Amino acid sequence: MGKIRYNWDLIAANLLFGANFSIFGSLMGRWLSFQQLFQLQIVAGALFFVPAALLSPRTYRITGKDLRSILLVSLLVIYGWMFFLLWGMSYTNPIDGAIIATLGPAFTLIIDGVLHRNQRLNFSRWIGIVATFAGAWLLIFDKGFVLVHGSRGWGNLLILIAVAAIATNTVLIKPTLERLGSRVVMGWYYFIGLAITWPLFGDQISTSLLAGLPAIAKIELAYILLFGTVWPMWLLYRGAEHLTATHTALYRYIQPLIAGTLAHLRHQAQFDRTNLTALVLIFLGILLTVIGYRRSVQAIRESLAPRRFRRKR
């Protein structure tokens, strides 16, 4: 039952993250710059997670090695994931953004394979990786092979960088999450995040800016800060603490369903031939990659099993 609970954590987190893509589009299109929204997310996360980390007894078990690991992954989460995601979303549409986000499993499995060299890249995994990146290529270079700064393809490329960053974080942070717990790790994320972002973007946030927002923008901003940042990040890392990196990555397929539905209902974007083809390629690619991953793990287990046990089989 415990494992089921953490699967539900990941499902809920990705439902909330999926809604973000539509709300990012409306907020940044009319009321806030992506830098302002980015800094507000960091402040909201710090206000919630830093006190929670200080109240955890695991905080006082942190070693120098833990701090070095957390510093690296904090940069990946704060600038690699959050900053590049919002930057990309300021140029593209919610459907494309959410589809690109589903590349997380491919990056996760590739990075996991690089870091754990005993996992072989078999034929199924190679074909899966090629298919997933063909889908990404289609979204990025749909209008030609020359990327124009500020174009839809440029935005999709920035989101691809963000996805690579969060996938790397998913693999690297796993041992630290298991040792210190999600509260401590998240507290350090946002403490470091606030320290490295406020000097650059803090002057763009003011009470007059927030007070001047219309009611609908305030509601959308409240959603992003509470239900699009704090709560899903907490659920995501609590689930990642107890489940595998592959579990964490595969639930990302919920996001384009939610993002696409909201974008359609709010008349922000429509599914077209390009993003539907890309979604099919990425989905099939991830399916083949995971099948290949499972076969690779099974082959390793059999090779490590006692010879007598293998004869009996």
C-alpha positions as a printed NumPy array, in Angstrom:
array([[  0.   ,   0.   ,   0.   ],
       [  2.939,   2.327,   0.672],
       [  4.179,   1.961,  -2.89 ],
       [  0.676,   2.647,  -4.225],
       [  0.572,   5.851,  -2.203],
       [  3.801,   7.11 ,  -3.792],
       [  2.533,   6.248,  -7.269],
       [ -0.501,   8.4  ,  -6.524],
       [  1.88 ,  11.183,  -5.446],
       [  3.505,  11.115,  -8.88 ],
       [  0.146,  10.998, -10.672],
       [ -1.156,  14.019,  -8.738],
       [  2.091,  15.944,  -9.283],
       [  1.934,  15.445, -13.049],
       [ -1.751,  16.382, -13.204],
       [ -0.895,  19.7  , -11.542],
       [  2.239,  20.227, -13.646],
       [  0.199,  19.565, -16.796],
       [ -2.183,  22.415, -15.966],
       [  0.821,  24.744, -15.573],
       [  1.505,  24.849, -19.308],
       [ -1.822,  26.499, -20.092],
       [ -1.593,  28.967, -17.212],
       [  2.021,  29.85 , -18.055],
       [  0.805,  30.833, -21.512],
       [ -1.939,  33.149, -20.278],
       [  0.088,  34.76 , -17.453],
       [  3.237,  35.424, -19.478],
       [  1.268,  36.439, -22.532],
       [ -0.462,  39.348, -20.796],
       [  0.591,  40.107, -17.237],
       [  4.075,  38.94 , -16.213],
       [  7.452,  38.379, -17.843],
       [  8.93 ,  34.893, -17.553],
       [ 11.683,  36.3  , -15.283],
       [  9.094,  37.716, -12.863],
       [  7.122,  34.48 , -12.755],
       [ 10.351,  32.501, -12.29 ],
       [ 11.413,  34.62 ,  -9.298],
       [  7.971,  34.405,  -7.709],
       [  8.116,  30.604,  -7.956],
       [ 11.488,  30.572,  -6.186],
       [ 10.211,  32.839,  -3.396],
       [  7.091,  30.693,  -2.896],
       [  9.164,  27.505,  -2.743],
       [ 11.623,  29.036,  -0.27 ],
       [  8.841,  30.279,   2.038],
       [  7.403,  26.781,   2.275],
       [ 10.321,  24.362,   1.991],
       [ 13.115,  26.12 ,   3.924],
       [ 11.176,  26.183,   7.265],
       [ 10.001,  22.597,   6.645],
       [ 13.626,  21.506,   6.152],
       [ 14.762,  23.25 ,   9.344],
       [ 12.125,  21.34 ,  11.333],
       [ 13.36 ,  17.982,  10.032],
       [ 15.938,  16.161,  12.221],
       [ 17.597,  14.858,   9.04 ],
       [ 18.805,  18.401,   8.298],
       [ 21.547,  17.985,  10.852],
       [ 22.927,  14.829,   9.204],
       [ 24.131,  16.715,   6.114],
       [ 27.757,  16.13 ,   5.198],
       [ 30.065,  18.074,   2.888],
       [ 29.492,  15.459,   0.194],
       [ 25.71 ,  15.935,   0.515],
       [ 26.084,  19.703,   0.144],
       [ 28.155,  19.356,  -3.019],
       [ 25.561,  16.998,  -4.502],
       [ 22.661,  19.281,  -3.526],
       [ 24.431,  22.357,  -4.949],
       [ 24.826,  20.667,  -8.344],
       [ 21.253,  19.451,  -8.556],
       [ 19.95 ,  22.81 ,  -7.256],
       [ 21.515,  24.492, -10.277],
       [ 19.938,  21.842, -12.525],
       [ 16.483,  22.363, -10.985],
       [ 16.479,  26.155, -10.54 ],
       [ 18.171,  27.319, -13.725],
       [ 18.264,  24.163, -15.846],
       [ 14.617,  23.194, -15.325],
       [ 12.541,  26.115, -13.997],
       [ 14.251,  29.007, -15.794],
       [ 14.619,  27.309, -19.188],
       [ 11.076,  25.911, -19.011],
       [  9.528,  29.345, -18.484],
       [ 11.853,  30.912, -21.047],
       [ 10.793,  28.33 , -23.621],
       [  7.106,  28.657, -22.723],
       [  7.279,  32.386, -23.453],
       [  7.787,  31.442, -27.141],
       [  5.838,  28.229, -27.735],
       [  2.336,  26.908, -26.978],
       [  1.113,  24.693, -24.092],
       [  0.669,  21.567, -26.255],
       [  4.186,  21.609, -27.724],
       [  5.669,  22.401, -24.309],
       [  3.946,  19.471, -22.624],
       [  4.865,  17.055, -25.435],
       [  8.542,  18.047, -25.208],
       [  8.328,  17.478, -21.435],
       [  7.489,  13.81 , -22.073],
       [ 11.06 ,  13.28 , -23.3  ],
       [ 12.027,  13.05 , -19.634],
       [ 11.988,   9.213, -19.557],
       [ 14.349,   8.968, -22.553],
       [ 16.863,  11.335, -20.961],
       [ 16.498,   9.595, -17.599],
       [ 17.218,   6.147, -19.035],
       [ 20.123,   7.413, -21.174],
       [ 21.755,   9.175, -18.217],
       [ 21.09 ,   6.191, -15.957],
       [ 22.772,   3.964, -18.565],
       [ 25.782,   6.277, -18.813],
       [ 26.239,   6.417, -15.049],
       [ 25.677,   2.672, -14.621],
       [ 27.708,   1.181, -17.443],
       [ 26.646,  -2.377, -16.679],
       [ 23.315,  -1.587, -18.37 ],
       [ 23.719,  -2.372, -22.056],
       [ 22.04 ,  -0.337, -24.796],
       [ 20.325,  -3.154, -26.685],
       [ 18.563,  -2.848, -30.05 ],
       [ 15.167,  -1.989, -28.566],
       [ 16.628,   0.849, -26.521],
       [ 18.527,   2.259, -29.498],
       [ 15.383,   2.297, -31.664],
       [ 13.384,   3.846, -28.811],
       [ 15.935,   6.61 , -28.275],
       [ 16.025,   7.4  , -32.013],
       [ 12.19 ,   7.551, -32.178],
       [ 11.87 ,   9.866, -29.16 ],
       [ 14.418,  12.328, -30.483],
       [ 12.837,  12.176, -33.937],
       [  9.649,  13.435, -32.274],
       [ 11.555,  16.263, -30.602],
       [ 13.323,  17.103, -33.884],
       [  9.928,  17.372, -35.594],
       [  8.67 ,  19.919, -33.064],
       [ 11.866,  21.986, -33.033],
       [ 12.549,  22.08 , -36.788],
       [  8.966,  22.001, -38.064],
       [  9.438,  25.308, -39.946],
       [ 12.901,  24.558, -41.333],
       [ 16.426,  23.759, -40.247],
       [ 17.319,  27.336, -39.292],
       [ 16.131,  28.263, -35.797],
       [ 15.012,  31.871, -35.402],
       [ 15.401,  33.392, -31.943],
       [ 11.947,  33.84 , -30.45 ],
       [ 10.242,  31.33 , -32.754],
       [  8.081,  28.39 , -31.677],
       [ 10.922,  25.994, -32.529],
       [ 13.337,  28.054, -30.438],
       [ 10.978,  27.807, -27.469],
       [ 10.709,  24.033, -27.929],
       [ 14.515,  23.753, -27.949],
       [ 14.737,  25.655, -24.654],
       [ 12.176,  23.293, -23.121],
       [ 14.193,  20.325, -24.399],
       [ 17.212,  21.684, -22.476],
       [ 15.004,  22.025, -19.389],
       [ 13.841,  18.406, -19.708],
       [ 17.436,  17.178, -20.001],
       [ 18.314,  19.1  , -16.834],
       [ 15.455,  17.706, -14.727],
       [ 16.126,  14.165, -15.999],
       [ 19.778,  14.461, -14.944],
       [ 18.606,  15.718, -11.557],
       [ 16.215,  12.759, -11.205],
       [ 19.101,  10.29 , -11.528],
       [ 21.719,  12.207,  -9.514],
       [ 19.534,  13.149,  -6.55 ],
       [ 18.148,   9.654,  -5.847],
       [ 20.812,   8.576,  -3.27 ],
       [ 20.605,  11.919,  -1.437],
       [ 16.805,  11.761,  -1.372],
       [ 16.904,   8.288,   0.17 ],
       [ 19.379,   9.427,   2.841],
       [ 18.032,  12.864,   3.784],
       [ 14.403,  12.801,   2.663],
       [ 12.48 ,  15.099,   0.339],
       [ 11.841,  17.88 ,   2.882],
       [ 15.522,  18.489,   3.528],
       [ 16.537,  18.299,  -0.127],
       [ 13.737,  20.641,  -1.234],
       [ 14.597,  23.11 ,   1.528],
       [ 18.183,  23.304,   0.325],
       [ 17.057,  23.569,  -3.312],
       [ 15.075,  26.698,  -2.632],
       [ 17.505,  28.203,  -0.132],
       [ 20.264,  27.972,  -2.75 ],
       [ 17.806,  28.997,  -5.461],
       [ 16.835,  32.182,  -3.646],
       [ 20.495,  33.057,  -3.048],
       [ 21.445,  32.685,  -6.718],
       [ 18.358,  34.289,  -8.288],
       [ 17.358,  37.227,  -6.068],
       [ 20.401,  39.399,  -6.932],
       [ 19.517,  39.016, -10.635],
       [ 15.715,  39.15 , -10.666],
       [ 14.604,  40.372,  -7.234],
       [ 14.243,  43.991,  -8.362],
       [ 11.546,  42.918, -10.848],
       [  9.187,  41.897,  -8.025],
       [  7.228,  44.537,  -6.13 ],
       [  3.991,  44.787,  -4.161],
       [  2.67 ,  47.349,  -6.646],
       [  3.212,  44.841,  -9.48 ],
       [  1.203,  42.145,  -7.691],
       [ -1.495,  44.569,  -6.496],
       [ -1.983,  45.852, -10.046],
       [ -2.84 ,  42.426, -11.46 ],
       [ -6.506,  41.831, -12.367],
       [ -8.458,  39.269, -10.366],
       [ -8.137,  36.481, -12.95 ],
       [ -4.362,  36.955, -13.123],
       [ -4.115,  36.813,  -9.308],
       [ -6.065,  33.55 ,  -9.27 ],
       [ -3.828,  32.055, -11.965],
       [ -0.684,  33.251, -10.164],
       [ -1.921,  31.753,  -6.876],
       [ -2.467,  28.457,  -8.682],
       [  1.041,  28.504, -10.173],
       [  2.713,  29.285,  -6.848],
       [  0.731,  26.898,  -4.63 ],
       [ -0.69 ,  24.144,  -6.844],
       [  1.792,  24.438,  -9.718],
       [  5.034,  24.769,  -7.745],
       [  4.966,  24.017,  -4.001],
       [  2.511,  21.131,  -3.794],
       [  3.481,  19.185,  -6.955],
       [  7.213,  19.589,  -6.232],
       [  6.595,  18.147,  -2.77 ],
       [  4.581,  15.241,  -4.208],
       [  7.117,  14.645,  -6.988],
       [ 10.1  ,  14.364,  -4.664],
       [  8.221,  12.34 ,  -2.057],
       [  7.335,   9.854,  -4.8  ],
       [ 10.862,   9.933,  -6.255],
       [ 12.296,   9.231,  -2.797],
       [ 10.505,   5.867,  -2.63 ],
       [ 10.186,   4.831,  -6.3  ],
       [ 12.619,   4.466,  -9.189],
       [ 13.764,   7.225, -11.543],
       [ 11.918,   5.385, -14.335],
       [  8.627,   5.587, -12.415],
       [  9.176,   9.299, -11.901],
       [  9.837,   9.884, -15.582],
       [  7.058,   7.738, -17.078],
       [  4.241,   9.544, -15.272],
       [  5.139,  12.636, -17.322],
       [  2.813,  11.302, -20.032],
       [ -0.083,  12.666, -18.   ],
       [  1.097,  16.227, -18.65 ],
       [  0.333,  16.598, -22.404],
       [ -3.166,  15.174, -21.881],
       [ -3.975,  17.829, -19.272],
       [ -2.117,  20.613, -21.09 ],
       [ -3.735,  19.778, -24.422],
       [ -7.24 ,  19.616, -22.936],
       [ -6.888,  22.969, -21.16 ],
       [ -5.247,  24.649, -24.165],
       [ -8.13 ,  23.448, -26.364],
       [-10.833,  24.59 , -23.907],
       [ -9.144,  27.981, -23.434],
       [ -8.546,  28.455, -27.191],
       [ -4.762,  28.767, -26.726],
       [ -3.694,  26.055, -29.183],
       [ -4.974,  23.017, -31.054],
       [ -3.457,  19.611, -31.684],
       [ -2.152,  19.64 , -35.247],
       [ -0.485,  17.049, -37.474],
       [  2.994,  18.029, -36.31 ],
       [  2.522,  17.744, -32.561],
       [  0.31 ,  14.642, -32.862],
       [  2.973,  12.883, -34.973],
       [  5.663,  13.981, -32.514],
       [  3.615,  12.689, -29.56 ],
       [  3.152,   9.269, -31.216],
       [  6.884,   9.013, -32.024],
       [  7.892,   9.991, -28.5  ],
       [  5.377,   7.623, -26.895],
       [  6.462,   4.653, -29.032],
       [ 10.108,   5.55 , -28.451],
       [  9.703,   5.619, -24.691],
       [  7.784,   2.32 , -24.785],
       [ 10.619,   0.633, -26.723],
       [ 13.238,   2.236, -24.468],
       [ 11.555,   0.956, -21.311],
       [ 11.131,  -2.539, -22.794],
       [ 14.822,  -2.553, -23.671],
       [ 15.698,  -1.256, -20.206],
       [ 13.752,  -4.056, -18.508],
       [ 15.403,  -6.695, -20.702],
       [ 18.821,  -5.235, -19.954],
       [ 18.191,  -5.334, -16.197],
       [ 16.881,  -8.904, -16.447],
       [ 20.006,  -9.96 , -18.382],
       [ 22.233,  -8.42 , -15.701],
       [ 20.347, -10.244, -12.924],
       [ 20.66 , -13.553, -14.743],
       [ 24.382, -13.022, -15.342],
       [ 24.884, -12.335, -11.627],
       [ 22.772, -15.285, -10.471],
       [ 24.605, -18.367,  -9.126],
       [ 25.496, -20.852, -11.86 ],
       [ 23.64 , -23.663, -10.096],
       [ 20.452, -21.582, -10.074],
       [ 20.774, -20.915, -13.828],
       [ 21.145, -24.67 , -14.521],
       [ 17.921, -25.403, -12.647],
       [ 16.105, -22.909, -14.812]])
